[in-house]
């Protein structure tokens, strides 16, 4: 992680303020998304591919991207779990992504499926 932290600082020109691996990973994702020069679900998927190229080990990420929606992804080896859930009501469907299905149960969501190793999901504000 220290080598990646240094790369984020020197090459990506991003300052990491804590010792958190999550902050490093978030900065890698933000940099890769910025390199796409547009904000779309497809651009987010390409940015996640950049994260997969640069980050080793296990991770499961759920992030809100302003102007896009919810972006969730899992490491290519499936080391960390990630699950997609859905709750339907009269106004439409709501989605949730969590590391454990217990969170879905508590909040009244139905489990849809596991996010596959290396998979990225983008859920827009419209629920698409």
N, CA, C and O atoms as a printed pandas DataFrame, in Angstrom:
     atom_number atom_name residue_name chain_id  residue_number  x_coord  y_coord  z_coord
0              1         N          UNK        A               1    0.822   -1.202    0.000
1              2        CA          UNK        A               1    0.000    0.000    0.000
2              3         C          UNK        A               1    0.860    1.257    0.000
3              4         O          UNK        A               1    0.479    2.276   -0.578
4              5         N          UNK        A               2    2.005    1.186    0.641
5              6        CA          UNK        A               2    2.870    2.370    0.709
6              7         C          UNK        A               2    3.353    2.780   -0.681
7              8         O          UNK        A               2    3.432    3.972   -0.977
8              9         N          UNK        A               3    3.675    1.811   -1.535
9             10        CA          UNK        A               3    4.109    2.132   -2.897
10            11         C          UNK        A               3    2.973    2.795   -3.675
11            12         O          UNK        A               3    3.203    3.753   -4.413
12            13         N          UNK        A               4    1.765    2.295   -3.515
13            14        CA          UNK        A               4    0.610    2.895   -4.190
14            15         C          UNK        A               4    0.332    4.289   -3.639
15            16         O          UNK        A               4    0.008    5.205   -4.394
16            17         N          UNK        A               5    0.458    4.448   -2.335
17            18        CA          UNK        A               5    0.274    5.766   -1.711
18            19         C          UNK        A               5    1.263    6.775   -2.319
19            20         O          UNK        A               5    0.890    7.909   -2.622
20            21         N          UNK        A               6    2.501    6.361   -2.491
21            22        CA          UNK        A               6    3.530    7.228   -3.068
22            23         C          UNK        A               6    3.204    7.549   -4.526
23            24         O          UNK        A               6    3.375    8.685   -4.968
24            25         N          UNK        A               7    2.737    6.552   -5.268
25            26        CA          UNK        A               7    2.349    6.750   -6.667
26            27         C          UNK        A               7    1.186    7.739   -6.772
27            28         O          UNK        A               7    1.179    8.606   -7.645
28            29         N          UNK        A               8    0.217    7.604   -5.890
29            30        CA          UNK        A               8   -0.935    8.517   -5.877
30            31         C          UNK        A               8   -0.463    9.951   -5.641
31            32         O          UNK        A               8   -0.971   10.887   -6.258
32            33         N          UNK        A               9    0.497   10.113   -4.759
33            34        CA          UNK        A               9    1.016   11.444   -4.449
34            35         C          UNK        A               9    1.875   11.990   -5.593
35            36         O          UNK        A               9    1.665   13.118   -6.037
36            37         N          UNK        A              10    2.828   11.209   -6.065
37            38        CA          UNK        A              10    3.804   11.699   -7.046
38            39         C          UNK        A              10    3.259   11.768   -8.469
39            40         O          UNK        A              10    3.495   12.751   -9.171
40            41         N          UNK        A              11    2.538   10.744   -8.900
41            42        CA          UNK        A              11    2.069   10.697  -10.287
42            43         C          UNK        A              11    0.668   11.273  -10.460
43            44         O          UNK        A              11    0.400   12.003  -11.414
44            45         N          UNK        A              12   -0.215   10.939   -9.536
45            46        CA          UNK        A              12   -1.601   11.404   -9.657
46            47         C          UNK        A              12   -1.789   12.801   -9.081
47            48         O          UNK        A              12   -2.821   13.437   -9.295
48            49         N          UNK        A              13   -0.779   13.275   -8.344
49            50        CA          UNK        A              13   -0.814   14.607   -7.719
50            51         C          UNK        A              13   -1.993   14.744   -6.755
51            52         O          UNK        A              13   -2.716   15.740   -6.761
52            53         N          UNK        A              14   -2.163   13.705   -5.922
53            54        CA          UNK        A              14   -3.228   13.703   -4.927
54            55         C          UNK        A              14   -2.609   13.506   -3.556
55            56         O          UNK        A              14   -1.692   12.703   -3.384
56            57         N          UNK        A              15   -3.116   14.240   -2.589
57            58        CA          UNK        A              15   -2.608   14.170   -1.229
58            59         C          UNK        A              15   -3.455   13.205   -0.411
59            60         O          UNK        A              15   -4.676   13.349   -0.346
60            61         N          UNK        A              16   -2.820   12.236    0.206
61            62        CA          UNK        A              16   -3.502   11.291    1.083
62            63         C          UNK        A              16   -3.262   11.755    2.513
63            64         O          UNK        A              16   -2.118   11.857    2.955
64            65         N          UNK        A              17   -4.336   12.034    3.228
65            66        CA          UNK        A              17   -4.240   12.669    4.544
66            67         C          UNK        A              17   -4.184   11.712    5.726
67            68         O          UNK        A              17   -3.873   12.130    6.841
68            69         N          UNK        A              18   -4.480   10.439    5.502
69            70        CA          UNK        A              18   -4.521    9.481    6.610
70            71         C          UNK        A              18   -3.704    8.245    6.252
71            72         O          UNK        A              18   -3.133    8.159    5.165
72            73         N          UNK        A              19   -3.655    7.296    7.171
73            74        CA          UNK        A              19   -2.991    6.015    6.925
74            75         C          UNK        A              19   -3.971    4.967    6.396
75            76         O          UNK        A              19   -3.637    3.785    6.320
76            77         N          UNK        A              20   -5.156    5.391    6.037
77            78        CA          UNK        A              20   -6.213    4.483    5.608
78            79         C          UNK        A              20   -5.999    3.980    4.180
79            80         O          UNK        A              20   -5.808    4.770    3.256
80            81         N          UNK        A              21   -6.032    2.662    4.015
81            82        CA          UNK        A              21   -5.982    2.073    2.675
82            83         C          UNK        A              21   -7.188    2.516    1.851
83            84         O          UNK        A              21   -7.094    2.675    0.634
84            85         N          UNK        A              22   -8.319    2.712    2.524
85            86        CA          UNK        A              22   -9.542    3.133    1.831
86            87         C          UNK        A              22   -9.373    4.499    1.189
87            88         O          UNK        A              22   -9.885    4.737    0.095
88            89         N          UNK        A              23   -8.662    5.396    1.852
89            90        CA          UNK        A              23   -8.436    6.721    1.279
90            91         C          UNK        A              23   -7.559    6.632    0.038
91            92         O          UNK        A              23   -7.787    7.347   -0.938
92            93         N          UNK        A              24   -6.565    5.766    0.068
93            94        CA          UNK        A              24   -5.706    5.568   -1.105
94            95         C          UNK        A              24   -6.552    5.044   -2.262
95            96         O          UNK        A              24   -6.473    5.561   -3.376
96            97         N          UNK        A              25   -7.362    4.015   -1.998
97            98        CA          UNK        A              25   -8.199    3.425   -3.036
98            99         C          UNK        A              25   -9.185    4.444   -3.597
99           100         O          UNK        A              25   -9.395    4.502   -4.808
100          101         N          UNK        A              26   -9.786    5.241   -2.732
101          102        CA          UNK        A              26  -10.714    6.284   -3.171
102          103         C          UNK        A              26  -10.013    7.287   -4.082
103          104         O          UNK        A              26  -10.584    7.715   -5.086
104          105         N          UNK        A              27   -8.792    7.663   -3.745
105          106        CA          UNK        A              27   -8.040    8.595   -4.581
106          107         C          UNK        A              27   -7.679    7.982   -5.928
107          108         O          UNK        A              27   -7.685    8.677   -6.944
108          109         N          UNK        A              28   -7.369    6.700   -5.950
109          110        CA          UNK        A              28   -7.102    6.020   -7.224
110          111         C          UNK        A              28   -8.365    6.046   -8.079
111          112         O          UNK        A              28   -8.303    6.370   -9.265
112          113         N          UNK        A              29   -9.508    5.710   -7.489
113          114        CA          UNK        A              29  -10.767    5.731   -8.237
114          115         C          UNK        A              29  -11.080    7.136   -8.748
115          116         O          UNK        A              29  -11.452    7.303   -9.910
116          117         N          UNK        A              30  -10.934    8.138   -7.897
117          118        CA          UNK        A              30  -11.219    9.522   -8.303
118          119         C          UNK        A              30  -10.311    9.949   -9.451
119          120         O          UNK        A              30  -10.765   10.588  -10.400
120          121         N          UNK        A              31   -9.040    9.599   -9.370
121          122        CA          UNK        A              31   -8.101    9.949  -10.443
122          123         C          UNK        A              31   -8.489    9.245  -11.744
123          124         O          UNK        A              31   -8.540    9.871  -12.803
124          125         N          UNK        A              32   -8.759    7.959  -11.661
125          126        CA          UNK        A              32   -9.121    7.197  -12.861
126          127         C          UNK        A              32  -10.414    7.726  -13.477
127          128         O          UNK        A              32  -10.536    7.776  -14.701
128          129         N          UNK        A              33  -11.374    8.118  -12.651
129          130        CA          UNK        A              33  -12.623    8.683  -13.167
130          131         C          UNK        A              33  -12.366   10.029  -13.827
131          132         O          UNK        A              33  -12.929   10.322  -14.881
132          133         N          UNK        A              34  -11.527   10.838  -13.221
133          134        CA          UNK        A              34  -11.181   12.144  -13.788
134          135         C          UNK        A              34  -10.514   11.995  -15.160
135          136         O          UNK        A              34  -10.711   12.836  -16.038
136          137         N          UNK        A              35   -9.740   10.949  -15.345
137          138        CA          UNK        A              35   -9.054   10.723  -16.615
138          139         C          UNK        A              35  -10.021   10.397  -17.752
139          140         O          UNK        A              35   -9.648   10.485  -18.922
140          141         N          UNK        A              36  -11.233   10.028  -17.428
141          142        CA          UNK        A              36  -12.225    9.673  -18.450
142          143         C          UNK        A              36  -12.767   10.890  -19.189
143          144         O          UNK        A              36  -13.319   10.757  -20.281
144          145         N          UNK        A              37  -12.615   12.073  -18.602
145          146        CA          UNK        A              37  -13.024   13.342  -19.226
146          147         C          UNK        A              37  -14.526   13.466  -19.457
147          148         O          UNK        A              37  -14.976   14.401  -20.120
148          149         N          UNK        A              38  -15.292   12.546  -18.926
149          150        CA          UNK        A              38  -16.748   12.621  -19.005
150          151         C          UNK        A              38  -17.303   11.909  -17.782
151          152         O          UNK        A              38  -16.585   11.173  -17.105
152          153         N          UNK        A              39  -18.553   12.122  -17.507
153          154        CA          UNK        A              39  -19.187   11.453  -16.377
154          155         C          UNK        A              39  -20.376   10.664  -16.899
155          156         O          UNK        A              39  -21.417   11.228  -17.234
156          157         N          UNK        A              40  -20.204    9.362  -16.962
157          158        CA          UNK        A              40  -21.251    8.468  -17.446
158          159         C          UNK        A              40  -21.045    7.111  -16.782
159          160         O          UNK        A              40  -19.973    6.838  -16.242
160          161         N          UNK        A              41  -22.064    6.264  -16.822
161          162        CA          UNK        A              41  -21.868    4.917  -16.281
162          163         C          UNK        A              41  -20.705    4.185  -16.950
163          164         O          UNK        A              41  -19.948    3.476  -16.287
164          165         N          UNK        A              42  -20.569    4.356  -18.253
165          166        CA          UNK        A              42  -19.477    3.699  -18.980
166          167         C          UNK        A              42  -18.117    4.216  -18.521
167          168         O          UNK        A              42  -17.167    3.444  -18.387
168          169         N          UNK        A              43  -18.025    5.517  -18.282
169          170        CA          UNK        A              43  -16.776    6.109  -17.797
170          171         C          UNK        A              43  -16.440    5.570  -16.407
171          172         O          UNK        A              43  -15.275    5.309  -16.111
172          173         N          UNK        A              44  -17.442    5.404  -15.564
173          174        CA          UNK        A              44  -17.211    4.856  -14.224
174          175         C          UNK        A              44  -16.707    3.418  -14.306
175          176         O          UNK        A              44  -15.824    3.024  -13.544
176          177         N          UNK        A              45  -17.262    2.644  -15.220
177          178        CA          UNK        A              45  -16.820    1.255  -15.409
178          179         C          UNK        A              45  -15.362    1.228  -15.863
179          180         O          UNK        A              45  -14.578    0.406  -15.387
180          181         N          UNK        A              46  -14.997    2.119  -16.776
181          182        CA          UNK        A              46  -13.594    2.192  -17.221
182          183         C          UNK        A              46  -12.682    2.628  -16.076
183          184         O          UNK        A              46  -11.558    2.139  -15.958
184          185         N          UNK        A              47  -13.152    3.536  -15.243
185          186        CA          UNK        A              47  -12.363    3.982  -14.088
186          187         C          UNK        A              47  -12.138    2.825  -13.113
187          188         O          UNK        A              47  -11.046    2.676  -12.564
188          189         N          UNK        A              48  -13.154    2.021  -12.903
189          190        CA          UNK        A              48  -13.008    0.857  -12.025
190          191         C          UNK        A              48  -11.987   -0.119  -12.607
191          192         O          UNK        A              48  -11.210   -0.716  -11.862
192          193         N          UNK        A              49  -11.980   -0.285  -13.916
193          194        CA          UNK        A              49  -10.964   -1.143  -14.547
194          195         C          UNK        A              49   -9.568   -0.616  -14.231
195          196         O          UNK        A              49   -8.644   -1.400  -14.017
196          197         N          UNK        A              50   -9.410    0.703  -14.201
197          198        CA          UNK        A              50   -8.134    1.305  -13.818
198          199         C          UNK        A              50   -7.774    1.004  -12.373
199          200         O          UNK        A              50   -6.610    0.758  -12.057
200          201         N          UNK        A              51   -8.766    1.022  -11.499
201          202        CA          UNK        A              51   -8.534    0.659  -10.094
202          203         C          UNK        A              51   -8.059   -0.790  -10.014
203          204         O          UNK        A              51   -7.105   -1.095   -9.299
204          205         N          UNK        A              52   -8.721   -1.675  -10.742
205          206        CA          UNK        A              52   -8.341   -3.091  -10.724
206          207         C          UNK        A              52   -6.902   -3.288  -11.211
207          208         O          UNK        A              52   -6.186   -4.143  -10.690
208          209         N          UNK        A              53   -6.481   -2.512  -12.194
209          210        CA          UNK        A              53   -5.100   -2.618  -12.695
210          211         C          UNK        A              53   -4.089   -2.176  -11.646
211          212         O          UNK        A              53   -3.006   -2.751  -11.538
212          213         N          UNK        A              54   -4.441   -1.168  -10.884
213          214        CA          UNK        A              54   -3.483   -0.547   -9.965
214          215         C          UNK        A              54   -3.518   -1.080   -8.539
215          216         O          UNK        A              54   -2.502   -1.034   -7.846
216          217         N          UNK        A              55   -4.649   -1.579   -8.091
217          218        CA          UNK        A              55   -4.800   -1.983   -6.687
218          219         C          UNK        A              55   -4.794   -3.503   -6.562
219          220         O          UNK        A              55   -5.493   -4.201   -7.296
220          221         N          UNK        A              56   -4.013   -3.993   -5.646
221          222        CA          UNK        A              56   -3.921   -5.431   -5.379
222          223         C          UNK        A              56   -4.591   -5.727   -4.042
223          224         O          UNK        A              56   -4.726   -4.846   -3.193
224          225         N          UNK        A              57   -5.005   -6.967   -3.870
225          226        CA          UNK        A              57   -5.608   -7.353   -2.601
226          227         C          UNK        A              57   -7.123   -7.326   -2.653
227          228         O          UNK        A              57   -7.728   -7.253   -3.722
228          229         N          UNK        A              58   -7.721   -7.385   -1.471
229          230        CA          UNK        A              58   -9.167   -7.456   -1.379
230          231         C          UNK        A              58   -9.805   -6.127   -1.058
231          232         O          UNK        A              58   -9.341   -5.394   -0.185
232          233         N          UNK        A              59  -10.882   -5.818   -1.775
233          234        CA          UNK        A              59  -11.629   -4.598   -1.505
234          235         C          UNK        A              59  -13.044   -4.719   -2.052
235          236         O          UNK        A              59  -13.288   -5.380   -3.062
236          237         N          UNK        A              60  -13.954   -4.073   -1.370
237          238        CA          UNK        A              60  -15.335   -3.920   -1.818
238          239         C          UNK        A              60  -15.673   -2.459   -1.570
239          240         O          UNK        A              60  -15.552   -1.966   -0.449
240          241         N          UNK        A              61  -16.095   -1.772   -2.620
241          242        CA          UNK        A              61  -16.265   -0.322   -2.559
242          243         C          UNK        A              61  -17.694    0.057   -2.924
243          244         O          UNK        A              61  -18.267   -0.469   -3.878
244          245         N          UNK        A              62  -18.258    0.976   -2.152
245          246        CA          UNK        A              62  -19.528    1.614   -2.486
246          247         C          UNK        A              62  -19.288    3.104   -2.341
247          248         O          UNK        A              62  -18.897    3.578   -1.274
248          249         N          UNK        A              63  -19.525    3.846   -3.425
249          250        CA          UNK        A              63  -19.248    5.283   -3.422
250          251         C          UNK        A              63  -20.366    6.028   -4.140
251          252         O          UNK        A              63  -20.915    5.544   -5.129
252          253         N          UNK        A              64  -20.690    7.190   -3.638
253          254        CA          UNK        A              64  -21.630    8.068   -4.328
254          255         C          UNK        A              64  -20.813    9.051   -5.150
255          256         O          UNK        A              64  -19.937    9.734   -4.618
256          257         N          UNK        A              65  -21.097    9.125   -6.446
257          258        CA          UNK        A              65  -20.420   10.054   -7.342
258          259         C          UNK        A              65  -21.427   11.131   -7.722
259          260         O          UNK        A              65  -22.441   10.853   -8.363
260          261         N          UNK        A              66  -21.137   12.348   -7.325
261          262        CA          UNK        A              66  -22.025   13.473   -7.591
262          263         C          UNK        A              66  -22.302   13.589   -9.086
263          264         O          UNK        A              66  -21.371   13.572   -9.891
264          265         N          UNK        A              67  -23.554   13.705   -9.457
265          266        CA          UNK        A              67  -23.941   13.843  -10.854
266          267         C          UNK        A              67  -24.074   12.521  -11.589
267          268         O          UNK        A              67  -24.463   12.501  -12.757
268          269         N          UNK        A              68  -23.757   11.418  -10.925
269          270        CA          UNK        A              68  -23.847   10.106  -11.566
270          271         C          UNK        A              68  -24.740    9.162  -10.767
271          272         O          UNK        A              68  -25.757    8.690  -11.277
272          273         N          UNK        A              69  -24.375    8.889   -9.545
273          274        CA          UNK        A              69  -25.143    7.977   -8.708
274          275         C          UNK        A              69  -24.239    7.125   -7.853
275          276         O          UNK        A              69  -23.158    7.552   -7.448
276          277         N          UNK        A              70  -24.688    5.925   -7.584
277          278        CA          UNK        A              70  -23.969    4.986   -6.743
278          279         C          UNK        A              70  -23.069    4.117   -7.614
279          280         O          UNK        A              70  -23.518    3.552   -8.611
280          281         N          UNK        A              71  -21.800    4.014   -7.234
281          282        CA          UNK        A              71  -20.856    3.137   -7.927
282          283         C          UNK        A              71  -20.371    2.122   -6.899
283          284         O          UNK        A              71  -19.901    2.489   -5.823
284          285         N          UNK        A              72  -20.489    0.856   -7.238
285          286        CA          UNK        A              72  -20.051   -0.207   -6.334
286          287         C          UNK        A              72  -19.209   -1.193   -7.124
287          288         O          UNK        A              72  -19.533   -1.528   -8.263
288          289         N          UNK        A              73  -18.121   -1.658   -6.509
289          290        CA          UNK        A              73  -17.290   -2.649   -7.192
290          291         C          UNK        A              73  -16.535   -3.510   -6.203
291          292         O          UNK        A              73  -16.351   -3.162   -5.036
292          293         N          UNK        A              74  -16.106   -4.645   -6.720
293          294        CA          UNK        A              74  -15.471   -5.676   -5.906
294          295         C          UNK        A              74  -14.143   -6.062   -6.540
295          296         O          UNK        A              74  -13.997   -6.020   -7.762
296          297         N          UNK        A              75  -13.177   -6.439   -5.710
297          298        CA          UNK        A              75  -11.864   -6.814   -6.238
298          299         C          UNK        A              75  -11.975   -8.010   -7.191
299          300         O          UNK        A              75  -12.883   -8.830   -7.053
300          301         N          UNK        A              76  -11.052   -8.110   -8.157
301          302        CA          UNK        A              76  -11.137   -9.158   -9.178
302          303         C          UNK        A              76  -11.078  -10.592   -8.643
303          304         O          UNK        A              76  -11.536  -11.517   -9.314
304          305         N          UNK        A              77  -10.524  -10.785   -7.453
305          306        CA          UNK        A              77  -10.401  -12.136   -6.904
306          307         C          UNK        A              77  -11.554  -12.499   -5.973
307          308         O          UNK        A              77  -11.628  -13.626   -5.484
308          309         N          UNK        A              78  -12.444  -11.555   -5.731
309          310        CA          UNK        A              78  -13.607  -11.825   -4.888
310          311         C          UNK        A              78  -13.257  -12.058   -3.431
311          312         O          UNK        A              78  -13.949  -12.798   -2.733
312          313         N          UNK        A              79  -12.186  -11.432   -2.971
313          314        CA          UNK        A              79  -11.752  -11.607   -1.584
314          315         C          UNK        A              79  -12.768  -11.000   -0.621
315          316         O          UNK        A              79  -13.091  -11.603    0.403
316          317         N          UNK        A              80  -13.263   -9.830   -0.940
317          318        CA          UNK        A              80  -14.250   -9.150   -0.092
318          319         C          UNK        A              80  -15.648   -9.329   -0.694
319          320         O          UNK        A              80  -15.815   -9.217   -1.908
320          321         N          UNK        A              81  -16.647   -9.605    0.141
321          322        CA          UNK        A              81  -18.011   -9.804   -0.366
322          323         C          UNK        A              81  -18.715   -8.477   -0.661
323          324         O          UNK        A              81  -18.378   -7.433   -0.101
324          325         N          UNK        A              82  -19.691   -8.552   -1.547
325          326        CA          UNK        A              82  -20.534   -7.399   -1.862
326          327         C          UNK        A              82  -21.846   -7.944   -2.421
327          328         O          UNK        A              82  -21.841   -8.821   -3.284
328          329         N          UNK        A              83  -22.964   -7.423   -1.927
329          330        CA          UNK        A              83  -24.269   -7.944   -2.321
330          331         C          UNK        A              83  -25.194   -6.800   -2.732
331          332         O          UNK        A              83  -25.152   -5.715   -2.152
332          333         N          UNK        A              84  -26.028   -7.058   -3.740
333          334        CA          UNK        A              84  -27.004   -6.094   -4.250
334          335         C          UNK        A              84  -28.383   -6.467   -3.730
335          336         O          UNK        A              84  -28.779   -7.632   -3.762
336          337         N          UNK        A              85  -29.112   -5.459   -3.248
337          338        CA          UNK        A              85  -30.471   -5.680   -2.775
338          339         C          UNK        A              85  -31.437   -4.694   -3.405
339          340         O          UNK        A              85  -31.030   -3.675   -3.963
340          341         N          UNK        A              86  -32.732   -5.012   -3.306
341          342        CA          UNK        A              86  -33.765   -4.174   -3.927
342          343         C          UNK        A              86  -34.994   -4.152   -3.022
343          344         O          UNK        A              86  -35.345   -5.146   -2.387
344          345         N          UNK        A              87  -35.633   -2.983   -2.987
345          346        CA          UNK        A              87  -36.895   -2.816   -2.253
346          347         C          UNK        A              87  -37.846   -2.078   -3.182
347          348         O          UNK        A              87  -37.518   -1.009   -3.696
348          349         N          UNK        A              88  -39.026   -2.651   -3.395
349          350        CA          UNK        A              88  -40.024   -2.044   -4.281
350          351         C          UNK        A              88  -41.164   -1.459   -3.458
351          352         O          UNK        A              88  -41.577   -2.015   -2.439
352          353         N          UNK        A              89  -41.657   -0.320   -3.934
353          354        CA          UNK        A              89  -42.829    0.302   -3.323
354          355         C          UNK        A              89  -43.552    1.102   -4.395
355          356         O          UNK        A              89  -43.115    1.125   -5.546
356          357         N          UNK        A              90  -44.638    1.753   -4.041
357          358        CA          UNK        A              90  -45.498    2.445   -5.011
358          359         C          UNK        A              90  -44.753    3.490   -5.831
359          360         O          UNK        A              90  -45.075    3.699   -7.001
360          361         N          UNK        A              91  -43.765    4.147   -5.239
361          362        CA          UNK        A              91  -43.024    5.204   -5.948
362          363         C          UNK        A              91  -41.932    4.651   -6.857
363          364         O          UNK        A              91  -41.353    5.397   -7.648
364          365         N          UNK        A              92  -41.645    3.372   -6.758
365          366        CA          UNK        A              92  -40.606    2.769   -7.595
366          367         C          UNK        A              92  -39.693    1.860   -6.790
367          368         O          UNK        A              92  -40.003    1.474   -5.663
368          369         N          UNK        A              93  -38.573    1.531   -7.389
369          370        CA          UNK        A              93  -37.618    0.622   -6.763
370          371         C          UNK        A              93  -36.472    1.393   -6.128
371          372         O          UNK        A              93  -36.073    2.457   -6.602
372          373         N          UNK        A              94  -35.954    0.831   -5.046
373          374        CA          UNK        A              94  -34.763    1.357   -4.385
374          375         C          UNK        A              94  -33.729    0.238   -4.355
375          376         O          UNK        A              94  -34.075   -0.937   -4.228
376          377         N          UNK        A              95  -32.471    0.607   -4.473
377          378        CA          UNK        A              95  -31.395   -0.374   -4.466
378          379         C          UNK        A              95  -30.426   -0.084   -3.333
379          380         O          UNK        A              95  -30.278    1.052   -2.882
380          381         N          UNK        A              96  -29.775   -1.144   -2.890
381          382        CA          UNK        A              96  -28.763   -1.036   -1.848
382          383         C          UNK        A              96  -27.624   -1.986   -2.207
383          384         O          UNK        A              96  -27.847   -3.050   -2.784
384          385         N          UNK        A              97  -26.413   -1.591   -1.862
385          386        CA          UNK        A              97  -25.253   -2.462   -2.007
386          387         C          UNK        A              97  -24.564   -2.484   -0.651
387          388         O          UNK        A              97  -24.302   -1.435   -0.061
388          389         N          UNK        A              98  -24.276   -3.678   -0.163
389          390        CA          UNK        A              98  -23.686   -3.815    1.169
390          391         C          UNK        A              98  -22.702   -4.979    1.192
391          392         O          UNK        A              98  -22.707   -5.840    0.312
392          393         N          UNK        A              99  -21.868   -4.981    2.210
393          394        CA          UNK        A              99  -20.888   -6.058    2.339
394          395         C          UNK        A              99  -21.506   -7.335    2.905
395          396         O          UNK        A              99  -20.932   -8.414    2.763
396          397         N          UNK        A             100  -22.654   -7.223    3.536
397          398        CA          UNK        A             100  -23.314   -8.395    4.111
398          399         C          UNK        A             100  -24.816   -8.325    3.870
399          400         O          UNK        A             100  -25.413   -7.251    3.931
400          401         N          UNK        A             101  -25.416   -9.468    3.598
401          402        CA          UNK        A             101  -26.860   -9.493    3.344
402          403         C          UNK        A             101  -27.666   -9.177    4.601
403          404         O          UNK        A             101  -28.841   -8.825    4.497
404          405         N          UNK        A             102  -27.070   -9.292    5.775
405          406        CA          UNK        A             102  -27.779   -8.949    7.016
406          407         C          UNK        A             102  -28.234   -7.495    7.002
407          408         O          UNK        A             102  -29.296   -7.173    7.536
408          409         N          UNK        A             103  -27.446   -6.618    6.400
409          410        CA          UNK        A             103  -27.825   -5.201    6.307
410          411         C          UNK        A             103  -29.093   -5.040    5.472
411          412         O          UNK        A             103  -29.927   -4.185    5.769
412          413         N          UNK        A             104  -29.240   -5.850    4.437
413          414        CA          UNK        A             104  -30.431   -5.787    3.596
414          415         C          UNK        A             104  -31.663   -6.194    4.394
415          416         O          UNK        A             104  -32.698   -5.531    4.340
416          417         N          UNK        A             105  -31.540   -7.281    5.128
417          418        CA          UNK        A             105  -32.664   -7.804    5.909
418          419         C          UNK        A             105  -33.171   -6.774    6.909
419          420         O          UNK        A             105  -34.376   -6.546    7.016
420          421         N          UNK        A             106  -32.264   -6.163    7.630
421          422        CA          UNK        A             106  -32.621   -5.182    8.661
422          423         C          UNK        A             106  -33.374   -4.000    8.063
423          424         O          UNK        A             106  -34.270   -3.444    8.697
424          425         N          UNK        A             107  -33.009   -3.618    6.839
425          426        CA          UNK        A             107  -33.608   -2.444    6.201
426          427         C          UNK        A             107  -34.795   -2.784    5.293
427          428         O          UNK        A             107  -35.370   -1.892    4.670
428          429         N          UNK        A             108  -35.160   -4.056    5.216
429          430        CA          UNK        A             108  -36.327   -4.449    4.434
430          431         C          UNK        A             108  -36.076   -4.608    2.950
431          432         O          UNK        A             108  -37.014   -4.518    2.158
432          433         N          UNK        A             109  -34.844   -4.840    2.552
433          434        CA          UNK        A             109  -34.505   -5.074    1.150
434          435         C          UNK        A             109  -34.416   -6.571    0.883
435          436         O          UNK        A             109  -34.067   -7.352    1.769
436          437         N          UNK        A             110  -34.732   -6.958   -0.338
437          438        CA          UNK        A             110  -34.584   -8.344   -0.770
438          439         C          UNK        A             110  -33.233   -8.497   -1.470
439          440         O          UNK        A             110  -32.818   -7.635   -2.244
440          441         N          UNK        A             111  -32.567   -9.594   -1.186
441          442        CA          UNK        A             111  -31.289   -9.869   -1.839
442          443         C          UNK        A             111  -31.539  -10.192   -3.305
443          444         O          UNK        A             111  -32.332  -11.079   -3.622
444          445         N          UNK        A             112  -30.860   -9.469   -4.206
445          446        CA          UNK        A             112  -30.962   -9.737   -5.642
446          447         C          UNK        A             112  -29.880  -10.728   -6.043
447          448         O          UNK        A             112  -30.162  -11.760   -6.653
448          449         N          UNK        A             113  -28.622  -10.401   -5.692
449          450        CA          UNK        A             113  -27.507  -11.277   -6.054
450          451         C          UNK        A             113  -26.208  -10.735   -5.472
451          452         O          UNK        A             113  -26.145   -9.603   -4.993
452          453         N          UNK        A             114  -25.182  -11.561   -5.525
453          454        CA          UNK        A             114  -23.840  -11.113   -5.177
454          455         C          UNK        A             114  -23.279  -10.297   -6.329
455          456         O          UNK        A             114  -23.560  -10.586   -7.492
456          457         N          UNK        A             115  -22.500   -9.297   -6.018
457          458        CA          UNK        A             115  -21.705   -8.608   -7.034
458          459         C          UNK        A             115  -20.545   -9.551   -7.332
459          460         O          UNK        A             115  -19.867  -10.011   -6.413
460          461         N          UNK        A             116  -20.317   -9.838   -8.598
461          462        CA          UNK        A             116  -19.302  -10.813   -8.982
462          463         C          UNK        A             116  -17.890  -10.256   -8.811
463          464         O          UNK        A             116  -17.700   -9.040   -8.858
464          465         N          UNK        A             117  -16.901  -11.121   -8.612
465          466        CA          UNK        A             117  -15.515  -10.648   -8.517
466          467         C          UNK        A             117  -15.134   -9.813   -9.740
467          468         O          UNK        A             117  -15.333  -10.235  -10.879
468          469         N          UNK        A             118  -14.589   -8.635   -9.493
469          470        CA          UNK        A             118  -14.175   -7.737  -10.568
470          471         C          UNK        A             118  -15.303   -6.941  -11.203
471          472         O          UNK        A             118  -15.048   -6.110  -12.075
472          473         N          UNK        A             119  -16.530   -7.171  -10.794
473          474        CA          UNK        A             119  -17.687   -6.488  -11.380
474          475         C          UNK        A             119  -17.863   -5.099  -10.781
475          476         O          UNK        A             119  -17.558   -4.863   -9.612
476          477         N          UNK        A             120  -18.359   -4.191  -11.606
477          478        CA          UNK        A             120  -18.721   -2.849  -11.153
478          479         C          UNK        A             120  -20.186   -2.605  -11.488
479          480         O          UNK        A             120  -20.661   -2.983  -12.559
480          481         N          UNK        A             121  -20.893   -1.973  -10.568
481          482        CA          UNK        A             121  -22.290   -1.591  -10.774
482          483         C          UNK        A             121  -22.401   -0.081  -10.686
483          484         O          UNK        A             121  -21.749    0.555   -9.858
484          485         N          UNK        A             122  -23.233    0.488  -11.547
485          486        CA          UNK        A             122  -23.560    1.908  -11.460
486          487         C          UNK        A             122  -25.077    2.000  -11.378
487          488         O          UNK        A             122  -25.789    1.522  -12.261
488          489         N          UNK        A             123  -25.559    2.614  -10.315
489          490        CA          UNK        A             123  -26.997    2.813  -10.133
490          491         C          UNK        A             123  -27.230    4.312  -10.119
491          492         O          UNK        A             123  -26.794    5.007   -9.202
492          493         N          UNK        A             124  -27.915    4.805  -11.131
493          494        CA          UNK        A             124  -28.149    6.241  -11.241
494          495         C          UNK        A             124  -29.216    6.684  -10.246
495          496         O          UNK        A             124  -29.889    5.854   -9.634
496          497         N          UNK        A             125  -29.363    7.975  -10.093
497          498        CA          UNK        A             125  -30.370    8.536   -9.189
498          499         C          UNK        A             125  -31.778    8.113   -9.603
499          500         O          UNK        A             125  -32.687    8.088   -8.774
500          501         N          UNK        A             126  -31.961    7.781  -10.876
501          502        CA          UNK        A             126  -33.254    7.315  -11.376
502          503         C          UNK        A             126  -33.447    5.816  -11.143
503          504         O          UNK        A             126  -34.475    5.256  -11.524
504          505         N          UNK        A             127  -32.468    5.172  -10.524
505          506        CA          UNK        A             127  -32.577    3.749  -10.230
506          507         C          UNK        A             127  -32.264    2.853  -11.400
507          508         O          UNK        A             127  -32.690    1.698  -11.427
508          509         N          UNK        A             128  -31.533    3.356  -12.363
509          510        CA          UNK        A             128  -31.193    2.554  -13.555
510          511         C          UNK        A             128  -29.834    1.906  -13.398
511          512         O          UNK        A             128  -29.381    1.196  -14.296
